Structure formats: C-alpha cells, structure tokens
Amino acid sequence: MNRSADPTIRKAKLYERLSDKRVQCHLCAHHCVIYEGERGLCGVRENQEGNLYTLVYGKLIAEHIDPVEKKPLFHFYPGSRVYSIATPGCNFRCHRRQNWEISQLSRQERAWERLGHFTEPEEVVARALRHHCRSIAFTYTEPTIFFEYSYDTARLAEKAGLATIYVTNGFMTRSMLSLLYPYLDAANVDLKAFSDATYHTYMGARLQPVLDSMRKMKELGIWLEITTLVIPGLNDDPTELQDAADFIARVLGNDTPWHITAFSPAYQKQQWPPTPLHKLQKAVEIGREAGLQYVYLGNVTGNRQTLCPACGALLVDREGYQVQAQYVTAEGRCPECGTEVTGVWMQER
C-alpha cells in the first residue's frame, strides 16, 4: 500500500510498539494486538511495518445536515442544525445495528475502500459554517474508530466557534477521552443493554468499559445523553431496564436524559419483530420511577416535550425532531418557577 499516494492513510495515535513488529492499539477498549500486515477488529486500522495507521482519515461516506434532536440530543442547543459526518468502520459486531449499511462496510470484503471521498478537516468546518450549523457531529458509524480525523476536525471547529458531538457506543479508552475532551462538547452514548453477557454475545464487546466511559464523560464536563434501543427478547427485560435506569440516576445523575427508542429489523436480514409500543412505554415508566427527570420516547409517536421537573411547565415543545418553541430562560431556568434546567442552551454560546 502506497501511503504517500493516499491522503486517507495516516499515522495513528494511541498505540504502542511491541516485539516482532507487533503493535497494540489503545484507542478502544479492545486493546487489539495487531501483527504486521494485519488489521484490528475495527477493520480500518492496520499495522504497516511495525507502525499503526488509520486507513479512513477524511474518507467521508456520509454527510448530512440534521436537527440536533436527531442525534438524539434534546438538551444541547435545541432547535439548532448539526453537520453530521462519518467514515467507515466499527469496533462492534452488532447483529441488529440500525446503520449497518455503512458501519459494517469494513467487514464486507473491504468494499469500503472503493467508496467515500477525501475531505480535509478544514473543509468540514467550512461546510458546517456555510450551512449555518451550530455544531459538527461524528456519527452514523463509530467515531472512536476515526479518532484522528474527528480530533483534527474538532480542534478546528473549536477555533471557529462550533461545538462538536460524538454519537458513540462508548467503547473507548480513558486515554482517548482524555485526549479528545478539550474539544468535545457533547455525546450521546448508545447503551445497548445492561448485561455483560449480551454485550459479549451480540456485540463482541463488554459492558463495563461503556459504563466507565459515561462516568468519565460526566467527570470531564462533556454534556451527556443516553439512548437505549429496546429490542424484544434481547434487552427488554424489566429488571435489566431497571438496572440501567438506576445506574443512570445514581452514578450519572437523575438529570441525565435517557432516550428510549424502537427497534426495526435491519442488519443481516434477521426476522426479528419491531419493538411493541407497550414495551417502550414500560421502559419510560421504569426510568421515571427510578427518578430520572428527562425520559424521552424516540422514533415512534410519543411525548418529546421537555417539561420542568419541578413544576411541570413546558420548556421545549417538539413535533418529531423539530423544535416548535422553547421557553428556557437566558440563565437556563424554568420561566415559571425558576428551577435550573440542566443542559446547554442556545443563549450560552
């Protein structure tokens, strides 16, 4: 592979050299040991002569302008536009992933190598500004896997006055978060289950690193919202949902928004049923009973309004992913009772 001829191939960060030209990647919690000429589990980081390279720097396979509510982030500049981008690759092997067409490209006989187009970080920032976006989101696939590109882009975005967002599975290392956090403003973490066995069997991963990442994000002051895709027969047991809600409320804080979303069959053409509405409603009920102040029902008809946890006043009115009106004061408080409303509001930046 001719590194000098391909701008999408760049020296990777966060790895160490081992004996016999092996390397160990410390970007995500797999900590892959990679032999010369081989790639990590993500499929897009390769050991070339004892050095680790990312193969997808700037290799955009998706870019869209979205409402920030679609990430979903409901307490982060509500009603604003976000420039969303992705490159190939994922460090999970989810059997039921919603964005499987692009996230799993790296598993499909390297088909992704023929797709996408190179775009410099400077151009991403320029496009976001040109389209009057408030932020840039690294999303659709797993942004941890294109860390070098997201890191360089985020640094430029910060200088341009743009916020940055990760929509992520949370399976990154503390080292990665520590390097990125000065330039990362918000994240939505996909909490896929609250069972290590489920993570191992269906995602090829572990639960604890995800929990550790969410705790670390809160410690670093990154605005955090959580999404759980409720899948029948996989993670919809009320006891497991209760454990997830209790963790969010007790460890992350009861003001952490939790988005409950419905599953639709997608990857590998598996014949699994969509999530019944009553199961989603049960999950919302469990979250509220655990003391969570903001629990949202997503991607189905349901209540997406943000209400004051103290007096019940309407704070943000939404129709689908569109904000119709918002009433949070310039000081980030309820206009009726003065209660502080956690989030990052439009007046703050």
Secondary structure as the mmCIF struct_conf table of DSSP 4:
data_model
#
loop_
_struct_conf.conf_type_id
_struct_conf.id
_struct_conf.beg_label_comp_id
_struct_conf.beg_label_asym_id
_struct_conf.beg_label_seq_id
_struct_conf.end_label_comp_id
_struct_conf.end_label_asym_id
_struct_conf.end_label_seq_id
HELX_RH_3T_P HELX_RH_3T_P1 ARG A 3 ALA A 5
TURN_TY1_P TURN_TY1_P1 PRO A 7 THR A 8
STRN STRN1 ARG A 10 LYS A 11
HELX_LH_PP_P HELX_LH_PP_P1 ALA A 12 ALA A 12
BEND BEND1 LYS A 13 LEU A 14
STRN STRN2 TYR A 15 ARG A 17
HELX_RH_3T_P HELX_RH_3T_P2 SER A 19 LYS A 21
STRN STRN3 VAL A 23 CYS A 25
BEND BEND2 LEU A 27 LEU A 27
STRN STRN4 CYS A 28 CYS A 28
TURN_TY1_P TURN_TY1_P2 ALA A 29 HIS A 30
STRN STRN5 VAL A 33 ILE A 34
TURN_TY1_P TURN_TY1_P3 GLU A 36 GLY A 37
STRN STRN6 ARG A 39 ARG A 39
TURN_TY1_P TURN_TY1_P4 LEU A 41 CYS A 42
BEND BEND3 GLY A 43 VAL A 44
STRN STRN7 ARG A 45 GLN A 48
TURN_TY1_P TURN_TY1_P5 GLU A 49 GLY A 50
STRN STRN8 ASN A 51 THR A 54
BEND BEND4 LEU A 55 LEU A 55
TURN_TY1_P TURN_TY1_P6 TYR A 57 GLY A 58
STRN STRN9 LYS A 59 LEU A 60
BEND BEND5 ILE A 61 ILE A 61
STRN STRN10 ALA A 62 PRO A 67
HELX_RH_3T_P HELX_RH_3T_P3 VAL A 68 LYS A 70
TURN_TY1_P TURN_TY1_P7 LYS A 71 PRO A 72
BEND BEND6 PHE A 74 HIS A 75
STRN STRN11 PHE A 76 PHE A 76
BEND BEND7 TYR A 77 TYR A 77
TURN_TY1_P TURN_TY1_P8 PRO A 78 GLY A 79
STRN STRN12 ARG A 81 ALA A 86
BEND BEND8 PRO A 88 PRO A 88
BEND BEND9 ASN A 91 ASN A 91
TURN_TY1_P TURN_TY1_P9 HIS A 95 ARG A 96
TURN_TY1_P TURN_TY1_P10 GLN A 98 ASN A 99
HELX_RH_AL_P HELX_RH_AL_P1 TRP A 100 SER A 103
TURN_TY1_P TURN_TY1_P11 GLN A 104 GLN A 104
HELX_RH_3T_P HELX_RH_3T_P4 LEU A 105 ARG A 107
BEND BEND10 GLN A 108 GLN A 108
TURN_TY1_P TURN_TY1_P12 GLU A 109 ARG A 110
HELX_RH_3T_P HELX_RH_3T_P5 ALA A 111 ARG A 114
BEND BEND11 LEU A 115 LEU A 115
STRN STRN13 HIS A 117 PHE A 118
HELX_RH_AL_P HELX_RH_AL_P2 PRO A 121 ARG A 130
TURN_TY1_P TURN_TY1_P13 HIS A 131 HIS A 132
BEND BEND12 ARG A 134 ARG A 134
STRN STRN14 SER A 135 PHE A 138
BEND BEND13 TYR A 140 THR A 141
HELX_RH_3T_P HELX_RH_3T_P6 PRO A 143 PHE A 146
HELX_RH_AL_P HELX_RH_AL_P3 PHE A 147 LYS A 159
TURN_TY1_P TURN_TY1_P14 ALA A 160 GLY A 161
STRN STRN15 ALA A 163 THR A 168
STRN STRN16 MET A 172 MET A 172
HELX_RH_AL_P HELX_RH_AL_P4 ARG A 174 LEU A 180
HELX_RH_3T_P HELX_RH_3T_P7 TYR A 181 TYR A 183
STRN STRN17 ALA A 186 ASP A 190
BEND BEND14 PHE A 194 PHE A 194
HELX_RH_AL_P HELX_RH_AL_P5 ASP A 196 THR A 198
HELX_RH_PI_P HELX_RH_PI_P1 TYR A 199 MET A 203
BEND BEND15 GLY A 204 ALA A 205
BEND BEND16 LEU A 207 LEU A 207
HELX_RH_AL_P HELX_RH_AL_P6 GLN A 208 LEU A 220
TURN_TY1_P TURN_TY1_P15 GLY A 221 GLY A 221
STRN STRN18 TRP A 223 VAL A 230
TURN_TY1_P TURN_TY1_P16 PRO A 232 ASN A 235
HELX_RH_AL_P HELX_RH_AL_P7 PRO A 238 PHE A 247
HELX_RH_PI_P HELX_RH_PI_P2 ILE A 248 LEU A 252
TURN_TY1_P TURN_TY1_P17 ASN A 254 ASP A 255
BEND BEND17 THR A 256 THR A 256
STRN STRN19 TRP A 258 ALA A 262
HELX_RH_3T_P HELX_RH_3T_P8 TYR A 267 LYS A 269
HELX_LH_PP_P HELX_LH_PP_P2 TRP A 272 PRO A 276
HELX_RH_AL_P HELX_RH_AL_P8 LEU A 277 GLU A 289
TURN_TY1_P TURN_TY1_P18 ALA A 290 GLY A 291
BEND BEND18 GLN A 293 GLN A 293
STRN STRN20 VAL A 295 GLY A 298
BEND BEND19 ASN A 299 GLY A 302
STRN STRN21 THR A 306 LEU A 307
TURN_TY1_P TURN_TY1_P19 PRO A 309 CYS A 311
STRN STRN22 LEU A 314 GLU A 319
TURN_TY1_P TURN_TY1_P20 GLY A 320 TYR A 321
STRN STRN23 GLN A 322 GLN A 326
TURN_TY1_P TURN_TY1_P21 ALA A 330 GLU A 331
BEND BEND20 GLY A 332 GLY A 332
STRN STRN24 ARG A 333 ARG A 333
TURN_TY1_P TURN_TY1_P22 PRO A 335 CYS A 337
STRN STRN25 GLU A 340 GLU A 340
BEND BEND21 GLY A 343 GLY A 343
STRN STRN26 VAL A 344 VAL A 344
HELX_RH_3T_P HELX_RH_3T_P9 MET A 346 GLU A 348
#
